[in-house]
């Protein structure tokens, strides 16, 4: 394989870490101070006739929830197949990037699911406010103040876990980095909104999930792409 004459520069990781964190903290503060979590959940619940009418709906449960899991599983299998194909000399240049995307996706979902296991915030549908049994506790009261395991948002993480596509594209196909970013954002939003409609999560649960997944992808990218591999061919057209 011909050694490339050009290797794309990596992003400024200070900007990619600090700026998203600042935006996240601003959105979190606005959501918490305005009570938007409860306002949004109240609206969905009351518009459903004081019930979570979307909880078992075909669109939210079958298509977005169950279908979303199948879509992400298919994406992961495709990625594994791509890693296997990278052992062919023609695709060897992309192996490190493909491994990075897989590790980033796995780490992001792992971090979110471990936090779900150790925190105690409830799902909206479990709260007495919405016909459940448990009292409402906000994030400001601490992540261990409830009785459930609904924080952060697990299903949304299956979408936001693909933020690694942004850094993969930044390294190999810079003009496509926005498409990689929007793929993860779109999946995360669809999965997250679907679960909010079902009563499974509050908005802030999804905000935390998006930030955690972005940080995992960013920190791993800094490690994986710290120094260019001379065998990598970076395509910029």
N, CA, C and O of each residue as an XYZ file, in Angstrom:
948
protein
N       0.849     -1.197      0.000
C       0.000      0.000      0.000
C       0.878      1.237      0.000
O       1.876      1.297      0.718
N       0.511      2.217     -0.796
C       1.277      3.447     -0.890
C       1.112      4.272      0.375
O      -0.001      4.460      0.864
N       2.231      4.763      0.901
C       2.164      5.621      2.073
C       1.503      6.930      1.701
O       1.876      7.521      0.688
N       0.553      7.407      2.458
C      -0.175      8.614      2.102
C       0.689      9.852      2.176
O       1.597      9.961      2.999
N       0.381     10.774      1.297
C       1.112     12.040      1.320
C       0.499     12.991      2.321
O       1.123     13.977      2.715
N      -0.745     12.692      2.742
C      -1.435     13.597      3.658
C      -2.156     12.799      4.725
O      -2.825     11.812      4.420
N      -2.026     13.212      5.956
C      -2.771     12.630      7.071
C      -3.558     13.743      7.708
O      -3.002     14.784      8.057
N      -4.859     13.532      7.864
C      -5.705     14.599      8.384
C      -5.297     14.979      9.804
O      -4.884     14.127     10.591
N      -5.415     16.252     10.120
C      -5.125     16.706     11.468
C      -6.275     16.323     12.385
O      -7.420     16.195     11.951
N      -5.954     16.144     13.656
C      -6.976     15.793     14.619
C      -7.626     17.049     15.168
O      -7.035     18.127     15.109
N      -8.830     16.928     15.699
C      -9.515     18.098     16.239
C      -8.835     18.612     17.496
O      -8.072     17.897     18.144
N      -9.118     19.839     17.823
C      -8.650     20.413     19.076
C      -9.475     19.786     20.201
O     -10.647     20.119     20.379
N      -8.860     18.880     20.955
C      -9.622     18.135     21.943
C     -10.071     19.006     23.104
O     -11.064     18.689     23.759
N      -9.359     20.107     23.377
C      -9.831     21.011     24.423
C     -11.175     21.604     24.024
O     -12.087     21.713     24.843
N     -11.283     21.985     22.756
C     -12.555     22.515     22.272
C     -13.625     21.438     22.268
O     -14.771     21.694     22.639
N     -13.256     20.231     21.850
C     -14.224     19.144     21.743
C     -14.639     18.590     23.102
O     -15.623     17.855     23.192
N     -13.919     18.924     24.137
C     -14.308     18.511     25.481
C     -14.968     19.647     26.263
O     -16.017     19.460     26.878
N     -14.345     20.818     26.231
C     -14.820     21.927     27.053
C     -16.099     22.563     26.510
O     -17.024     22.837     27.275
N     -16.163     22.799     25.208
C     -17.340     23.439     24.639
C     -18.600     22.585     24.802
O     -19.620     23.105     25.256
N     -18.570     21.286     24.449
C     -19.767     20.467     24.682
C     -20.151     20.392     26.161
O     -21.335     20.349     26.497
N     -19.154     20.377     27.036
C     -19.458     20.340     28.468
C     -20.134     21.630     28.910
O     -21.065     21.604     29.716
N     -19.670     22.752     28.388
C     -20.293     24.033     28.724
C     -21.734     24.074     28.237
O     -22.620     24.530     28.961
N     -21.980     23.600     27.011
C     -23.343     23.565     26.465
C     -24.211     22.624     27.298
O     -25.361     22.941     27.605
N     -23.663     21.478     27.658
C     -24.397     20.506     28.475
C     -24.785     21.110     29.824
O     -25.932     20.981     30.252
N     -23.848     21.759     30.488
C     -24.137     22.353     31.795
C     -25.182     23.465     31.686
O     -26.024     23.625     32.570
N     -25.121     24.225     30.601
C     -26.101     25.286     30.389
C     -27.492     24.692     30.203
O     -28.453     25.157     30.815
N     -27.605     23.664     29.358
C     -28.899     23.024     29.125
C     -29.417     22.359     30.396
O     -30.613     22.398     30.689
N     -28.506     21.753     31.142
C     -28.904     21.101     32.385
C     -29.423     22.118     33.393
O     -30.422     21.885     34.073
N     -28.728     23.254     33.478
C     -29.159     24.300     34.408
C     -30.520     24.861     34.002
O     -31.394     25.056     34.848
N     -30.696     25.119     32.706
C     -31.967     25.658     32.234
C     -33.109     24.679     32.478
O     -34.204     25.070     32.882
N     -32.837     23.404     32.228
C     -33.864     22.386     32.427
C     -34.232     22.253     33.901
O     -35.407     22.136     34.249
N     -33.216     22.272     34.761
C     -33.461     22.112     36.196
C     -34.161     23.327     36.782
O     -35.107     23.185     37.558
N     -33.703     24.525     36.417
C     -34.280     25.746     36.993
C     -35.707     25.993     36.509
O     -36.532     26.537     37.244
N     -35.988     25.597     35.286
C     -37.324     25.832     34.725
C     -38.318     24.736     35.074
O     -39.519     24.893     34.853
N     -37.823     23.620     35.621
C     -38.710     22.495     35.898
C     -39.193     21.808     34.639
O     -40.258     21.191     34.631
N     -38.412     21.913     33.569
C     -38.846     21.395     32.277
C     -39.056     19.883     32.295
O     -39.920     19.367     31.587
N     -38.271     19.177     33.099
C     -38.452     17.725     33.190
C     -39.902     17.370     33.496
O     -40.539     16.614     32.762
N     -40.412     17.928     34.593
C     -41.777     17.618     35.011
C     -42.814     18.217     34.070
O     -43.845     17.599     33.804
N     -42.544     19.417     33.567
C     -43.496     20.049     32.656
C     -43.697     19.207     31.402
O     -44.824     19.009     30.948
N     -42.608     18.723     30.858
C     -42.695     17.914     29.640
C     -43.384     16.584     29.916
O     -44.245     16.152     29.149
N     -43.000     15.935     31.017
C     -43.634     14.655     31.364
C     -45.115     14.865     31.682
O     -45.955     14.053     31.294
N     -45.436     15.952     32.384
C     -46.847     16.262     32.671
C     -47.649     16.408     31.387
O     -48.768     15.906     31.276
N     -47.058     17.107     30.418
C     -47.751     17.352     29.151
C     -48.018     16.037     28.415
O     -49.122     15.809     27.919
N     -47.013     15.187     28.351
C     -47.180     13.906     27.659
C     -48.233     13.062     28.368
O     -49.070     12.428     27.724
N     -48.186     13.058     29.706
C     -49.103     12.240     30.494
C     -50.546     12.729     30.377
O     -51.465     11.933     30.181
N     -50.733     14.026     30.498
C     -52.104     14.565     30.433
C     -52.678     14.478     29.031
O     -53.870     14.219     28.864
N     -51.839     14.692     28.015
C     -52.323     14.571     26.635
C     -52.690     13.128     26.297
O     -53.425     12.875     25.342
N     -52.179     12.197     27.074
C     -52.515     10.793     26.879
C     -53.709     10.362     27.705
O     -53.957      9.169     27.877
N     -54.465     11.356     28.227
C     -55.622     11.016     29.045
C     -55.231     10.539     30.423
O     -55.816      9.601     30.965
N     -54.215     11.209     30.991
C     -53.674     10.823     32.301
C     -53.196      9.367     32.300
O     -53.456      8.594     33.223
N     -52.503      9.041     31.247
C     -51.887      7.714     31.127
C     -50.729      7.824     30.134
O     -50.637      8.782     29.367
N     -49.853      6.825     30.166
C     -48.756      6.782     29.192
C     -49.249      5.996     27.982
O     -48.928      4.819     27.819
N     -50.022      6.651     27.146
C     -50.662      5.928     26.040
C     -49.650      5.437     25.011
O     -49.947      4.538     24.226
N     -48.451      6.028     25.015
C     -47.419      5.605     24.080
C     -46.580      4.456     24.635
O     -45.712      3.940     23.931
N     -46.815      4.050     25.866
C     -45.953      3.044     26.495
C     -45.909      1.744     25.696
O     -44.842      1.160     25.510
N     -47.051      1.303     25.234
C     -47.127      0.036     24.495
C     -47.542      0.238     23.047
O     -47.979     -0.703     22.385
N     -47.406      1.460     22.556
C     -47.790      1.761     21.179
C     -46.837      1.093     20.189
O     -45.662      0.874     20.486
N     -47.357      0.781     19.029
C     -46.550      0.100     18.006
C     -45.324      0.928     17.618
O     -44.228      0.385     17.482
N     -45.506      2.239     17.441
C     -44.392      3.077     16.996
C     -43.286      3.148     18.036
O     -42.115      2.965     17.706
N     -43.640      3.409     19.281
C     -42.626      3.623     20.312
C     -42.041      2.327     20.868
O     -40.838      2.244     21.119
N     -42.889      1.318     21.061
C     -42.376      0.079     21.648
C     -41.800     -0.870     20.602
O     -40.692     -1.383     20.763
N     -42.559     -1.100     19.527
C     -42.124     -2.081     18.532
C     -41.075     -1.514     17.583
O     -40.043     -2.142     17.346
N     -41.340     -0.319     17.039
C     -40.433      0.247     16.042
C     -39.210      0.878     16.701
O     -38.079      0.495     16.402
N     -39.429      1.848     17.603
C     -38.310      2.601     18.163
C     -37.551      1.810     19.219
O     -36.320      1.795     19.219
N     -38.280      1.149     20.124
C     -37.589      0.454     21.209
C     -37.020     -0.883     20.752
O     -35.804     -1.075     20.751
N     -37.891     -1.802     20.367
C     -37.419     -3.117     19.938
C     -36.667     -3.031     18.609
O     -35.595     -3.618     18.459
N     -37.233     -2.296     17.645
C     -36.574     -2.154     16.352
C     -35.258     -1.425     16.457
O     -34.312     -1.730     15.731
N     -35.191     -0.449     17.369
C     -33.942      0.282     17.567
C     -32.830     -0.625     18.033
O     -31.692     -0.498     17.581
N     -33.145     -1.548     18.940
C     -32.133     -2.508     19.408
C     -31.633     -3.370     18.254
O     -30.436     -3.634     18.139
N     -32.555     -3.806     17.403
C     -32.163     -4.637     16.267
C     -31.305     -3.849     15.279
O     -30.345     -4.382     14.723
N     -31.653     -2.578     15.062
C     -30.865     -1.743     14.156
C     -29.441     -1.570     14.675
O     -28.479     -1.702     13.919
N     -29.312     -1.276     15.960
C     -27.981     -1.067     16.539
C     -27.179     -2.370     16.519
O     -25.972     -2.355     16.275
N     -27.845     -3.486     16.773
C     -27.157     -4.779     16.695
C     -26.647     -5.034     15.281
O     -25.535     -5.531     15.099
N     -27.461     -4.692     14.280
C     -27.036     -4.857     12.885
C     -25.860     -3.945     12.561
O     -24.942     -4.344     11.845
N     -25.882     -2.718     13.089
C     -24.764     -1.798     12.884
C     -23.487     -2.346     13.507
O     -22.411     -2.265     12.915
N     -23.615     -2.903     14.704
C     -22.445     -3.459     15.386
C     -21.884     -4.658     14.622
O     -20.669     -4.800     14.488
N     -22.771     -5.519     14.121
C     -22.317     -6.678     13.351
C     -21.638     -6.243     12.057
O     -20.649     -6.843     11.637
N     -22.173     -5.197     11.425
C     -21.551     -4.660     10.214
C     -20.164     -4.120     10.529
O     -19.226     -4.291      9.750
N     -20.048     -3.473     11.666
C     -18.756     -2.936     12.079
C     -17.754     -4.057     12.333
O     -16.598     -3.966     11.919
N     -18.194     -5.111     13.010
C     -17.317     -6.258     13.249
C     -16.884     -6.879     11.926
O     -15.727     -7.269     11.768
N     -17.816     -6.970     10.973
C     -17.469     -7.491      9.652
C     -16.445     -6.595      8.971
O     -15.538     -7.077      8.292
N     -16.597     -5.281      9.159
C     -15.626     -4.346      8.590
C     -14.246     -4.525      9.193
O     -13.238     -4.426      8.492
N     -14.198     -4.786     10.490
C     -12.904     -5.035     11.136
C     -12.270     -6.302     10.570
O     -11.066     -6.361     10.320
N     -13.124     -7.323     10.373
C     -12.612     -8.542      9.764
C     -12.071     -8.299      8.364
O     -11.025     -8.830      7.991
N     -12.798     -7.485      7.586
C     -12.357     -7.179      6.222
C     -11.071     -6.364      6.214
O     -10.329     -6.387      5.232
N     -10.802     -5.643      7.300
C      -9.610     -4.791      7.337
C      -8.320     -5.592      7.420
O      -7.233     -5.026      7.299
N      -8.424     -6.898      7.623
C      -7.218     -7.719      7.597
C      -6.759     -7.977      6.164
O      -5.655     -8.471      5.934
N      -7.627     -7.635      5.197
C      -7.201     -7.651      3.797
C      -6.360     -6.398      3.549
O      -6.730     -5.318      4.008
N      -5.251     -6.514      2.843
C      -4.368     -5.353      2.634
C      -5.086     -4.124      2.082
O      -4.699     -2.995      2.382
N      -6.118     -4.332      1.286
C      -6.807     -3.199      0.672
C      -7.482     -2.313      1.707
O      -7.588     -1.102      1.512
N      -7.945     -2.910      2.817
C      -8.698     -2.164      3.829
C      -7.944     -2.012      5.150
O      -8.501     -1.541      6.142
N      -6.695     -2.408      5.154
C      -5.905     -2.388      6.378
C      -5.802     -0.994      6.993
O      -5.722     -0.846      8.212
N      -5.804      0.019      6.140
C      -5.630      1.388      6.621
C      -6.736      1.823      7.579
O      -6.540      2.728      8.389
N      -7.897      1.176      7.484
C      -9.037      1.609      8.288
C      -9.227      0.803      9.579
O     -10.152      1.070     10.347
N      -8.358     -0.175      9.815
C      -8.584     -1.084     10.934
C      -8.616     -0.347     12.277
O      -9.525     -0.557     13.080
N      -7.641      0.499     12.512
C      -7.595      1.179     13.795
C      -8.847      2.030     14.006
O      -9.394      2.062     15.108
N      -9.300      2.711     12.968
C     -10.491      3.532     13.087
C     -11.739      2.709     13.344
O     -12.588      3.105     14.142
N     -11.861      1.566     12.677
C     -13.024      0.705     12.878
C     -13.033      0.116     14.284
O     -14.082      0.027     14.921
N     -11.863     -0.284     14.761
C     -11.770     -0.789     16.131
C     -12.141      0.318     17.114
O     -12.815      0.070     18.113
N     -11.697      1.539     16.825
C     -12.035      2.669     17.691
C     -13.557      2.859     17.791
O     -14.091      3.019     18.889
N     -14.248      2.840     16.653
C     -15.708      3.046     16.669
C     -16.382      1.969     17.501
O     -17.295      2.265     18.272
N     -15.942      0.714     17.356
C     -16.536     -0.383     18.113
C     -16.274     -0.225     19.607
O     -17.190     -0.358     20.419
N     -15.030      0.055     19.968
C     -14.691      0.212     21.385
C     -15.426      1.408     21.980
O     -15.899      1.348     23.115
N     -15.523      2.491     21.217
C     -16.224      3.683     21.683
C     -17.694      3.387     21.950
O     -18.239      3.804     22.972
N     -18.334      2.668     21.035
C     -19.752      2.327     21.201
C     -19.948      1.418     22.414
O     -20.877      1.615     23.198
N     -19.078      0.431     22.564
C     -19.200     -0.491     23.684
C     -18.952      0.207     25.012
O     -19.682     -0.012     25.978
N     -17.915      1.055     25.062
C     -17.605      1.756     26.303
C     -18.731      2.708     26.697
O     -19.091      2.793     27.871
N     -19.286      3.421     25.724
C     -20.358      4.376     26.004
C     -21.567      3.677     26.613
O     -22.103      4.128     27.625
N     -21.996      2.575     25.997
C     -23.154      1.855     26.522
C     -22.833      1.212     27.868
O     -23.702      1.114     28.734
N     -21.586      0.774     28.045
C     -21.189      0.172     29.316
C     -21.251      1.196     30.443
O     -21.794      0.914     31.512
N     -20.696      2.380     30.208
C     -20.688      3.424     31.231
C     -22.116      3.780     31.637
O     -22.425      3.874     32.825
N     -22.979      3.975     30.649
C     -24.367      4.339     30.942
C     -25.073      3.230     31.712
O     -25.790      3.504     32.675
N     -24.878      1.994     31.300
C     -25.587      0.897     31.952
C     -25.046      0.598     33.349
O     -25.800      0.171     34.224
N     -23.759      0.816     33.565
C     -23.223      0.670     34.917
C     -23.824      1.735     35.828
O     -24.200      1.445     36.964
N     -23.913      2.964     35.333
C     -24.519      4.035     36.129
C     -25.987      3.742     36.419
O     -26.479      4.050     37.505
N     -26.687      3.150     35.460
C     -28.087      2.775     35.705
C     -28.183      1.767     36.848
O     -29.146      1.782     37.615
N     -27.199      0.905     36.958
C     -27.219     -0.123     37.997
C     -26.979      0.462     39.387
O     -27.538     -0.019     40.373
N     -26.152      1.496     39.461
C     -25.737      1.998     40.778
C     -26.521      3.221     41.237
O     -26.461      3.580     42.413
N     -27.263      3.873     40.327
C     -28.078      5.024     40.732
C     -29.491      4.549     41.070
O     -29.831      3.381     40.882
N     -30.303      5.474     41.571
C     -31.610      5.050     42.085
C     -32.764      5.943     41.641
O     -33.841      5.889     42.236
N     -32.566      6.758     40.616
C     -33.662      7.612     40.162
C     -34.724      6.782     39.438
O     -34.419      5.799     38.763
N     -35.969      7.203     39.597
C     -37.093      6.442     39.045
C     -37.443      6.870     37.624
O     -37.135      7.980     37.188
N     -38.092      5.956     36.924
C     -38.718      6.289     35.647
C     -39.985      7.098     35.938
O     -40.605      6.903     36.984
N     -40.375      7.986     35.049
C     -41.630      8.715     35.270
C     -42.817      7.800     35.531
O     -43.648      8.102     36.388
N     -42.913      6.681     34.805
C     -44.091      5.825     34.956
C     -44.165      5.148     36.333
O     -45.196      4.570     36.678
N     -43.076      5.214     37.129
C     -43.078      4.636     38.468
C     -43.440      5.643     39.552
O     -43.537      5.282     40.725
N     -43.638      6.893     39.175
C     -43.870      7.944     40.154
C     -45.356      8.080     40.507
O     -46.232      7.903     39.661
N     -45.610      8.394     41.761
C     -46.984      8.594     42.210
C     -47.670      9.713     41.446
O     -48.887      9.701     41.265
N     -46.881     10.675     41.001
C     -47.410     11.800     40.215
C     -48.099     11.307     38.948
O     -49.011     11.955     38.434
N     -47.654     10.146     38.447
C     -48.196      9.616     37.199
C     -48.839      8.238     37.408
O     -48.852      7.405     36.502
N     -49.361      8.017     38.592
C     -50.076      6.778     38.853
C     -49.225      5.649     39.384
O     -49.721      4.539     39.575
N     -47.932      5.912     39.631
C     -47.056      4.885     40.183
C     -47.054      4.905     41.703
O     -48.029      5.324     42.328
N     -45.957      4.452     42.292
C     -45.896      4.310     43.741
C     -44.815      5.162     44.397
O     -44.867      5.378     45.608
N     -43.857      5.644     43.652
C     -42.693      6.279     44.257
C     -42.774      7.805     44.209
O     -43.390      8.383     43.313
N     -42.146      8.433     45.181
C     -42.081      9.891     45.217
C     -41.045     10.381     44.216
O     -40.068      9.692     43.925
N     -41.273     11.580     43.696
C     -40.347     12.165     42.728
C     -39.131     12.745     43.435
O     -39.262     13.439     44.443
N     -37.955     12.461     42.905
C     -36.710     13.054     43.371
C     -35.968     13.588     42.159
O     -35.744     12.858     41.194
N     -35.592     14.843     42.204
C     -34.882     15.438     41.083
C     -33.407     15.076     41.154
O     -32.919     14.561     42.161
N     -32.716     15.356     40.067
C     -31.268     15.136     40.048
C     -30.562     15.979     41.103
O     -29.519     15.586     41.626
N     -31.135     17.138     41.412
C     -30.529     18.013     42.408
C     -30.516     17.366     43.791
O     -29.693     17.712     44.639
N     -31.432     16.424     44.011
C     -31.473     15.707     45.289
C     -30.430     14.592     45.341
O     -30.233     13.958     46.378
N     -29.772     14.363     44.216
C     -28.755     13.327     44.145
C     -29.232     12.121     43.364
O     -30.424     11.813     43.375
N     -28.316     11.427     42.680
C     -28.692     10.282     41.842
C     -29.096      9.044     42.632
O     -29.529      8.057     42.037
N     -28.966      9.070     43.950
C     -29.289      7.886     44.747
C     -30.536      8.096     45.608
O     -30.790      7.330     46.538
N     -31.309      9.132     45.294
C     -32.424      9.521     46.166
C     -33.728      8.797     45.861
O     -34.699      8.962     46.600
N     -33.784      8.003     44.801
C     -35.036      7.354     44.435
C     -35.063      5.876     44.753
O     -34.370      5.407     45.656
N     -35.868      5.149     44.004
C     -36.039      3.708     44.213
C     -35.887      2.899     42.927
O     -36.166      1.700     42.914
N     -35.453      3.533     41.867
C     -35.410      2.852     40.583
C     -34.014      2.749     40.005
O     -33.019      2.990     40.688
N     -33.958      2.390     38.748
C     -32.688      2.295     38.004
C     -32.896      2.858     36.606
O     -32.662      2.179     35.607
N     -33.341      4.112     36.553
C     -33.700      4.713     35.266
C     -32.786      5.857     34.848
O     -33.122      6.615     33.938
N     -31.653      5.990     35.493
C     -30.749      7.088     35.155
C     -29.324      6.562     35.028
O     -28.845      5.841     35.904
N     -28.632      6.929     33.915
C     -29.062      7.702     32.740
C     -29.981      6.879     31.825
O     -30.493      5.831     32.220
N     -30.175      7.374     30.603
C     -31.110      6.738     29.668
C     -30.399      5.663     28.855
O     -29.556      5.969     28.011
N     -30.742      4.410     29.112
C     -30.059      3.307     28.451
C     -30.339      3.202     26.971
O     -29.414      3.014     26.182
N     -31.609      3.321     26.569
C     -31.922      3.142     25.151
C     -31.347      4.282     24.314
O     -30.875      4.050     23.201
N     -31.379      5.494     24.829
C     -30.784      6.620     24.100
C     -29.293      6.415     23.896
O     -28.730      6.861     22.897
N     -28.653      5.739     24.847
C     -27.203      5.511     24.717
C     -26.879      4.631     23.518
O     -25.779      4.708     22.971
N     -27.831      3.793     23.105
C     -27.608      2.959     21.930
C     -27.457      3.799     20.669
O     -26.859      3.356     19.689
N     -28.008      5.029     20.697
C     -27.833      5.948     19.569
C     -26.630      6.846     19.745
O     -25.800      6.969     18.844
N     -26.532      7.483     20.918
C     -25.426      8.401     21.164
C     -24.079      7.679     21.228
O     -23.032      8.310     21.078
N     -24.099      6.380     21.446
C     -22.851      5.610     21.483
C     -22.094      5.668     20.160
O     -20.913      5.324     20.106
N     -22.767      6.100     19.091
C     -22.124      6.139     17.776
C     -21.478      7.492     17.469
O     -21.191      7.794     16.311
N     -21.247      8.305     18.504
C     -20.498      9.539     18.300
C     -19.106      9.261     17.737
O     -18.483     10.137     17.136
N     -18.629      8.046     17.934
C     -17.333      7.682     17.380
C     -17.268      7.817     15.872
O     -16.183      7.967     15.311
N     -18.419      7.765     15.205
C     -18.443      7.939     13.748
C     -17.933      9.321     13.351
O     -17.353      9.493     12.279
N     -18.153     10.300     14.218
C     -17.657     11.656     13.938
C     -16.137     11.661     13.885
O     -15.545     12.203     12.952
N     -15.509     11.059     14.882
C     -14.046     11.059     14.912
C     -13.454     10.138     13.850
O     -12.379     10.413     13.317
N     -14.154      9.045     13.543
C     -13.705      8.186     12.452
C     -13.674      8.973     11.147
O     -12.690      8.937     10.409
N     -14.763      9.680     10.875
C     -14.825     10.480      9.655
C     -13.804     11.616      9.697
O     -13.185     11.922      8.678
N     -13.619     12.241     10.853
C     -12.655     13.335     10.974
C     -11.266     12.859     10.588
O     -10.500     13.599      9.970
N     -10.944     11.637     10.947
C      -9.604     11.100     10.678
C      -9.441     10.616      9.243
O      -8.389     10.821      8.638
N     -10.468      9.978      8.694
C     -10.339      9.368      7.376
C     -11.045     10.142      6.263
O     -10.520     10.262      5.156
N     -12.217     10.658      6.555
C     -13.026     11.345      5.550
C     -13.534     12.659      6.138
O     -14.721     12.759      6.449
N     -12.691     13.656      6.299
C     -13.058     14.877      7.039
C     -14.343     15.545      6.561
O     -15.073     16.115      7.372
N     -14.631     15.487      5.278
C     -15.826     16.156      4.772
C     -17.106     15.468      5.216
O     -18.192     16.034      5.089
N     -16.989     14.259      5.732
C     -18.160     13.497      6.151
C     -18.325     13.488      7.671
O     -19.188     12.785      8.197
N     -17.501     14.267      8.378
C     -17.570     14.208      9.843
C     -18.923     14.689     10.373
O     -19.412     14.166     11.375
N     -19.530     15.674      9.715
C     -20.830     16.157     10.174
C     -21.887     15.075      9.997
O     -22.782     14.939     10.831
N     -21.790     14.306      8.920
C     -22.737     13.210      8.696
C     -22.599     12.160      9.798
O     -23.598     11.615     10.266
N     -21.366     11.878     10.211
C     -21.149     10.937     11.298
C     -21.744     11.434     12.599
O     -22.363     10.678     13.348
N     -21.547     12.728     12.856
C     -22.099     13.334     14.071
C     -23.622     13.283     14.059
O     -24.240     12.924     15.061
N     -24.226     13.639     12.933
C     -25.679     13.682     12.842
C     -26.300     12.283     12.911
O     -27.437     12.130     13.355
N     -25.555     11.267     12.474
C     -26.065      9.898     12.598
C     -26.298      9.558     14.068
O     -27.353      9.041     14.436
N     -25.297      9.853     14.904
C     -25.429      9.571     16.338
C     -26.492     10.446     16.978
O     -27.284      9.962     17.787
N     -26.523     11.727     16.630
C     -27.510     12.643     17.201
C     -28.929     12.198     16.841
O     -29.813     12.174     17.697
N     -29.138     11.850     15.587
C     -30.476     11.443     15.135
C     -30.942     10.182     15.839
O     -32.072     10.109     16.321
N     -30.058      9.184     15.897
C     -30.422      7.942     16.584
C     -30.706      8.206     18.060
O     -31.692      7.710     18.605
N     -29.841      8.985     18.703
C     -30.031      9.272     20.119
C     -31.326     10.016     20.393
O     -32.037      9.706     21.348
N     -31.633     11.004     19.550
C     -32.866     11.762     19.735
C     -34.103     10.907     19.513
O     -35.052     10.965     20.295
N     -34.094     10.121     18.456
C     -35.252      9.263     18.168
C     -35.466      8.271     19.308
O     -36.584      8.115     19.799
N     -34.388      7.598     19.731
C     -34.504      6.625     20.817
C     -34.920      7.317     22.114
O     -35.768      6.812     22.851
N     -34.319      8.474     22.387
C     -34.610      9.180     23.632
C     -36.027      9.716     23.685
O     -36.715      9.557     24.693
N     -36.471     10.350     22.608
C     -37.831     10.899     22.575
C     -38.859      9.772     22.642
O     -39.900      9.906     23.286
N     -38.557      8.663     21.973
C     -39.458      7.523     22.030
C     -39.656      7.038     23.456
O     -40.774      6.715     23.858
N     -38.583      6.988     24.213
C     -38.677      6.549     25.603
C     -39.345      7.590     26.492
O     -40.045      7.232     27.440
N     -39.144      8.855     26.205
C     -39.849      9.890     26.964
C     -41.355      9.806     26.739
O     -42.137      9.979     27.674
N     -41.757      9.541     25.503
C     -43.181      9.394     25.208
C     -43.781      8.192     25.937
O     -44.955      8.206     26.307
N     -42.974      7.162     26.138
C     -43.454      5.969     26.827
C     -43.493      6.154     28.342
O     -44.100      5.347     29.045
N     -42.848      7.214     28.854
C     -42.782      7.432     30.294
C     -41.590      6.774     30.946
O     -41.550      6.621     32.166
N     -40.609      6.381     30.136
C     -39.448      5.658     30.666
C     -38.349      6.578     31.174
O     -37.541      6.167     32.006
N     -38.302      7.820     30.689
C     -37.207      8.722     31.059
C     -37.652     10.169     31.031
O     -38.612     10.539     30.354
N     -36.921     10.982     31.794
C     -37.053     12.428     31.724
C     -36.037     12.980     30.729
O     -35.088     12.295     30.346
N     -36.253     14.224     30.318
C     -35.352     14.875     29.375
C     -33.928     14.914     29.893
O     -32.992     14.675     29.131
N     -33.741     15.213     31.182
C     -32.386     15.320     31.723
C     -31.651     13.985     31.688
O     -30.423     13.964     31.606
N     -32.370     12.888     31.748
C     -31.724     11.582     31.633
C     -31.015     11.472     30.286
O     -29.898     10.963     30.191
N     -31.692     11.962     29.245
C     -31.115     11.910     27.897
C     -29.957     12.891     27.741
O     -28.976     12.587     27.062
N     -30.063     14.061     28.361
C     -28.972     15.032     28.299
C     -27.697     14.445     28.900
O     -26.617     14.561     28.320
N     -27.828     13.824     30.046
C     -26.677     13.195     30.681
C     -26.098     12.086     29.805
O     -24.881     11.951     29.685
N     -26.971     11.303     29.202
C     -26.517     10.204     28.350
C     -25.732     10.724     27.155
O     -24.669     10.196     26.828
N     -26.252     11.758     26.505
C     -25.564     12.325     25.347
C     -24.188     12.836     25.738
O     -23.215     12.596     25.022
N     -24.090     13.538     26.862
C     -22.799     14.073     27.299
C     -21.817     12.953     27.648
O     -20.647     13.010     27.268
N     -22.287     11.948     28.365
C     -21.410     10.836     28.731
C     -20.872     10.116     27.489
O     -19.687      9.789     27.421
N     -21.736      9.875     26.524
C     -21.309      9.192     25.300
C     -20.327     10.042     24.502
O     -19.362      9.519     23.943
N     -20.570     11.352     24.448
C     -19.645     12.239     23.733
C     -18.278     12.246     24.402
O     -17.253     12.217     23.720
N     -18.255     12.283     25.725
C     -16.984     12.295     26.433
C     -16.226     10.992     26.228
O     -15.008     11.007     26.051
N     -16.929      9.871     26.251
C     -16.275      8.587     25.993
C     -15.652      8.561     24.604
O     -14.502      8.155     24.435
N     -16.429      9.002     23.606
C     -15.932      9.011     22.228
C     -14.739      9.950     22.081
O     -13.775      9.618     21.391
N     -14.791     11.099     22.711
C     -13.733     12.104     22.575
C     -12.444     11.653     23.246
O     -11.365     11.776     22.665
N     -12.545     11.135     24.455
C     -11.356     10.700     25.187
C     -10.697      9.504     24.506
O      -9.470      9.417     24.441
N     -11.513      8.590     24.003
C     -10.952      7.446     23.289
C     -10.298      7.873     21.977
O      -9.252      7.343     21.602
N     -10.906      8.819     21.285
C     -10.328      9.299     20.028
C      -8.956      9.908     20.266
O      -8.037      9.726     19.467
N      -8.828     10.622     21.355
C      -7.529     11.213     21.688
C      -6.475     10.143     21.860
O      -5.311     10.356     21.523
N      -6.872      8.988     22.383
C      -5.927      7.882     22.564
C      -5.656      7.165     21.238
O      -4.502      6.917     20.888
N      -6.717      6.835     20.507
C      -6.563      6.036     19.295
C      -5.857      6.796     18.180
O      -5.063      6.212     17.442
N      -6.135      8.086     18.047
C      -5.617      8.857     16.921
C      -4.538      9.854     17.340
O      -4.301     10.852     16.659
N      -3.893      9.572     18.463
C      -2.878     10.503     18.975
C      -1.756     10.703     17.970
O      -1.319     11.831     17.737
N      -1.291      9.620     17.380
C      -0.214      9.727     16.393
C      -0.630      8.969     15.148
O      -1.165      7.866     15.253
N      -0.399      9.536     13.968
C      -0.822      8.882     12.734
C      -0.050      7.603     12.467
O       1.154      7.528     12.714
N      -0.741      6.615     11.969
C      -0.122      5.365     11.545
C       0.383      5.553     10.110
O      -0.412      5.878      9.227
N       1.667      5.360      9.858
C       2.186      5.589      8.510
C       1.570      4.703      7.454
O       1.699      4.986      6.263
N       0.893      3.620      7.864
C       0.261      2.742      6.883
C      -1.151      3.188      6.528
O      -1.771      2.642      5.615
N      -1.660      4.191      7.258
C      -3.031      4.617      7.020
C      -3.127      5.562      5.842
O      -2.335      6.495      5.709
N      -4.101      5.311      4.994
C      -4.358      6.161      3.866
C      -5.603      6.988      4.188
O      -6.699      6.437      4.288
N      -5.451      8.269      4.346
C      -6.561      9.130      4.694
C      -7.115      9.773      3.445
O      -6.391     10.425      2.693
N      -8.410      9.584      3.227
C      -9.064     10.117      2.038
C      -9.748     11.423      2.393
O     -10.578     11.447      3.302
N      -9.435     12.488      1.719
C      -9.996     13.788      2.048
C     -10.967     14.298      0.995
O     -11.605     15.329      1.204
N     -11.091     13.627     -0.092
C     -11.992     14.135     -1.140
C     -13.429     13.811     -0.825
O     -14.324     14.161     -1.594
